[in-house]
Amino acid sequence: MKHIKHSLLVSTSFLLVLSLSACSGMSKQDKGTAIGAGVGAVGGSVLTGGSAIGTVGGAAVGGVIGHEISKP
């Protein structure tokens, strides 16, 4: 069990670093869209009690708002 937890931690850390490096070439508006989608997904999930539809809806709304707010 200890080996599985360690492997999961290493895998998660690697994926986090990989995903952050993918953001380095993004424009300000792209980053705003991604952040808005992430925040919207969490908000939608919390407000609907973990519903998949609420999470996806929140991500869509958050992405649109993040895109519009970060326009140049």
Backbone as ProteinMPNN parsed JSONL, in Angstrom:
{"seq_chain_A": "MKHIKHSLLVSTSFLLVLSLSACSGMSKQDKGTAIGAGVGAVGGSVLTGGSAIGTVGGAAVGGVIGHEISKP", "coords_chain_A": {"N_chain_A": [[0.822, -1.185, 0.0], [1.965, 1.207, 0.74], [3.78, 1.566, -1.311], [2.104, 1.998, -3.493], [0.881, 4.438, -2.814], [3.116, 6.09, -2.883], [3.862, 5.887, -5.58], [1.616, 7.019, -6.747], [1.797, 9.646, -5.773], [4.206, 10.497, -6.97], [3.51, 10.279, -9.688], [1.375, 12.101, -9.856], [2.681, 14.472, -9.181], [4.473, 14.679, -11.327], [2.68, 14.966, -13.485], [1.532, 17.41, -12.779], [3.701, 19.202, -13.001], [4.224, 18.877, -15.713], [1.826, 19.849, -16.838], [1.914, 22.515, -16.024], [4.125, 23.432, -17.419], [3.137, 23.415, -19.952], [1.621, 25.677, -20.046], [3.319, 27.773, -20.45], [3.669, 28.878, -23.002], [1.302, 30.081, -23.542], [-1.052, 32.668, -24.358], [-2.08, 35.71, -22.644], [-4.832, 35.837, -22.691], [-5.528, 33.186, -23.25], [-4.62, 31.946, -20.915], [-6.31, 33.184, -19.07], [-8.758, 32.132, -19.9], [-8.355, 29.386, -19.364], [-7.929, 29.422, -16.569], [-10.353, 30.514, -15.731], [-12.1, 28.481, -16.583], [-11.264, 26.378, -14.945], [-11.797, 27.369, -12.339], [-14.519, 27.788, -12.62], [-15.404, 25.156, -13.021], [-14.867, 23.972, -10.54], [-16.497, 25.582, -8.921], [-19.043, 25.05, -10.063], [-19.26, 22.337, -9.507], [-19.266, 22.325, -6.704], [-21.574, 23.838, -6.149], [-23.582, 22.206, -7.201], [-23.417, 19.862, -5.859], [-21.537, 17.992, -6.746], [-22.368, 17.113, -9.216], [-22.036, 15.971, -12.553], [-22.976, 17.381, -14.754], [-23.29, 19.927, -13.65], [-20.621, 20.506, -13.102], [-19.434, 20.526, -15.667], [-20.982, 22.526, -16.858], [-20.321, 24.698, -15.22], [-17.61, 24.9, -15.831], [-17.751, 25.639, -18.516], [-19.109, 28.121, -18.409], [-17.353, 29.538, -16.728], [-15.04, 29.493, -18.321], [-15.814, 31.087, -20.504], [-16.283, 33.522, -19.194], [-13.708, 34.013, -18.12], [-12.299, 34.268, -20.507], [-13.456, 36.557, -21.645], [-12.905, 38.505, -19.682], [-10.135, 38.661, -19.74], [-9.523, 39.825, -22.157], [-7.547, 41.737, -24.427]], "CA_chain_A": [[0.0, 0.0, 0.0], [2.855, 2.354, 0.804], [4.361, 1.713, -2.647], [1.068, 2.561, -4.36], [0.742, 5.857, -2.475], [4.309, 6.788, -3.364], [3.756, 5.952, -7.037], [0.565, 7.99, -7.059], [2.346, 10.971, -5.491], [5.191, 10.815, -8.008], [2.777, 10.468, -10.944], [0.626, 13.348, -9.763], [3.655, 15.57, -9.231], [4.969, 14.754, -12.694], [1.624, 15.533, -14.331], [1.381, 18.817, -12.426], [4.818, 19.935, -13.611], [4.015, 18.832, -17.157], [0.732, 20.742, -17.217], [2.353, 23.897, -15.837], [5.043, 23.794, -18.498], [2.328, 23.629, -21.153], [1.054, 27.026, -19.972], [4.337, 28.81, -20.656], [3.518, 29.501, -24.31], [-0.064, 30.57, -23.723], [-1.259, 34.11, -24.265], [-2.782, 36.136, -21.435], [-6.242, 35.498, -22.853], [-5.634, 31.733, -23.104], [-4.479, 31.642, -19.488], [-7.545, 33.623, -18.432], [-9.788, 31.15, -20.239], [-8.072, 28.147, -18.634], [-8.165, 29.651, -15.143], [-11.798, 30.662, -15.57], [-12.72, 27.166, -16.714], [-10.954, 25.606, -13.744], [-12.55, 27.921, -11.213], [-15.927, 27.521, -12.893], [-15.662, 23.733, -12.815], [-14.921, 23.744, -9.089], [-17.71, 26.236, -8.436], [-20.206, 24.299, -10.519], [-19.301, 21.072, -8.774], [-19.651, 22.607, -5.314], [-22.96, 24.306, -6.098], [-24.527, 21.158, -7.574], [-23.17, 18.643, -5.09], [-20.685, 17.052, -7.48], [-23.016, 16.694, -10.455], [-21.198, 16.101, -13.748], [-23.539, 18.455, -15.582], [-22.947, 21.178, -12.978], [-19.187, 20.731, -13.268], [-19.193, 20.907, -17.067], [-21.612, 23.834, -17.057], [-19.496, 25.688, -14.534], [-16.379, 25.065, -16.607], [-18.07, 26.386, -19.736], [-19.398, 29.515, -18.046], [-16.108, 30.12, -16.232], [-14.144, 29.696, -19.455], [-16.282, 32.249, -21.263], [-16.038, 34.723, -18.387], [-12.26, 34.23, -18.097], [-11.901, 34.72, -21.845], [-13.904, 37.938, -21.836], [-12.221, 39.398, -18.74], [-8.718, 38.815, -20.085], [-9.336, 40.402, -23.496], [-6.621, 42.891, -24.414]], "C_chain_A": [[0.868, 1.252, 0.0], [3.468, 2.632, -0.57], [3.357, 2.367, -3.606], [0.894, 4.052, -4.087], [1.929, 6.662, -2.994], [4.262, 6.941, -4.879], [2.72, 6.977, -7.475], [1.061, 9.415, -6.842], [3.335, 11.396, -6.568], [4.493, 11.087, -9.335], [2.021, 11.786, -10.961], [1.556, 14.557, -9.857], [4.18, 15.773, -10.642], [3.931, 15.388, -13.618], [1.396, 17.01, -14.041], [2.469, 19.665, -13.077], [4.645, 19.983, -15.123], [2.917, 19.792, -17.586], [1.115, 22.21, -17.035], [3.304, 24.338, -16.945], [4.285, 24.037, -19.8], [1.747, 25.036, -21.187], [2.062, 28.112, -20.329], [4.187, 29.531, -21.995], [2.147, 30.098, -24.556], [-0.113, 32.095, -23.632], [-2.003, 34.43, -22.966], [-4.254, 35.732, -21.506], [-6.456, 33.989, -22.719], [-5.537, 31.316, -21.644], [-5.74, 32.04, -18.733], [-8.688, 32.651, -18.675], [-9.595, 29.87, -19.437], [-8.35, 28.313, -17.141], [-9.664, 29.787, -14.872], [-12.522, 29.329, -15.657], [-12.472, 26.309, -15.478], [-11.748, 26.065, -12.538], [-14.045, 27.653, -11.393], [-16.299, 26.064, -12.663], [-15.769, 23.414, -11.326], [-16.194, 24.351, -8.512], [-18.971, 25.488, -8.827], [-20.368, 22.985, -9.783], [-19.773, 21.282, -7.342], [-21.138, 22.984, -5.24], [-23.981, 23.216, -6.411], [-24.275, 19.843, -6.842], [-22.381, 17.592, -5.84], [-21.29, 16.532, -8.763], [-22.092, 16.928, -11.652], [-21.682, 17.256, -14.629], [-23.212, 19.819, -14.972], [-21.48, 21.527, -13.147], [-18.869, 21.203, -14.683], [-19.794, 22.277, -17.363], [-20.808, 24.945, -16.421], [-18.203, 25.959, -15.282], [-16.635, 25.898, -17.86], [-18.308, 27.865, -19.431], [-18.131, 30.215, -17.564], [-15.118, 30.392, -17.344], [-14.522, 30.922, -20.269], [-15.995, 33.539, -20.495], [-14.546, 35.04, -18.339], [-11.738, 34.748, -19.419], [-12.257, 36.186, -22.051], [-13.164, 38.919, -20.922], [-10.787, 39.668, -19.177], [-8.487, 39.321, -21.504], [-8.401, 41.602, -23.42], [-7.332, 44.215, -24.604]], "O_chain_A": [[0.546, 2.239, -0.661], [3.654, 3.788, -0.95], [3.736, 3.196, -4.433], [0.774, 4.844, -5.022], [1.765, 7.78, -3.483], [4.586, 8.005, -5.406], [2.919, 7.707, -8.446], [0.772, 10.298, -7.649], [3.299, 12.538, -7.028], [4.851, 12.034, -10.035], [2.026, 12.502, -11.963], [1.248, 15.54, -10.531], [4.316, 16.907, -11.103], [4.264, 16.246, -14.436], [1.1, 17.782, -14.953], [2.185, 20.724, -13.638], [4.894, 21.015, -15.746], [3.062, 20.482, -18.595], [0.684, 23.06, -17.814], [3.283, 25.498, -17.357], [4.75, 24.788, -20.657], [1.412, 25.535, -22.262], [1.677, 29.27, -20.494], [4.555, 30.701, -22.097], [1.859, 30.569, -25.657], [0.678, 32.72, -22.925], [-2.493, 33.533, -22.281], [-4.846, 35.334, -20.503], [-7.452, 33.556, -22.139], [-6.276, 30.443, -21.187], [-6.191, 31.309, -17.851], [-9.487, 32.377, -17.78], [-10.555, 29.326, -18.89], [-8.945, 27.431, -16.52], [-10.177, 29.237, -13.897], [-13.453, 29.073, -14.893], [-13.366, 25.598, -15.018], [-12.305, 25.25, -11.801], [-14.747, 27.332, -10.435], [-17.386, 25.769, -12.167], [-16.658, 22.674, -10.906], [-16.886, 23.719, -7.714], [-19.871, 25.312, -8.005], [-21.485, 22.57, -9.473], [-20.582, 20.51, -6.827], [-21.865, 22.502, -4.371], [-25.119, 23.283, -5.946], [-24.87, 18.821, -7.184], [-22.552, 16.401, -5.584], [-20.762, 15.585, -9.347], [-21.443, 17.97, -11.745], [-20.877, 18.01, -15.177], [-22.893, 20.762, -15.697], [-21.127, 22.694, -13.315], [-18.124, 22.164, -14.873], [-19.177, 23.093, -18.047], [-20.632, 26.011, -17.011], [-17.748, 27.1, -15.362], [-15.83, 26.758, -18.217], [-17.776, 28.745, -20.109], [-17.865, 31.355, -17.945], [-14.425, 31.41, -17.322], [-13.659, 31.701, -20.675], [-15.526, 34.523, -21.067], [-14.151, 36.196, -18.497], [-10.83, 35.579, -19.448], [-11.454, 36.961, -22.57], [-12.835, 40.031, -21.337], [-10.281, 40.777, -19.005], [-7.365, 39.253, -22.005], [-8.453, 42.384, -22.472], [-6.689, 45.265, -24.615]]}, "name": "protein", "num_of_chains": 1, "seq": "MKHIKHSLLVSTSFLLVLSLSACSGMSKQDKGTAIGAGVGAVGGSVLTGGSAIGTVGGAAVGGVIGHEISKP"}
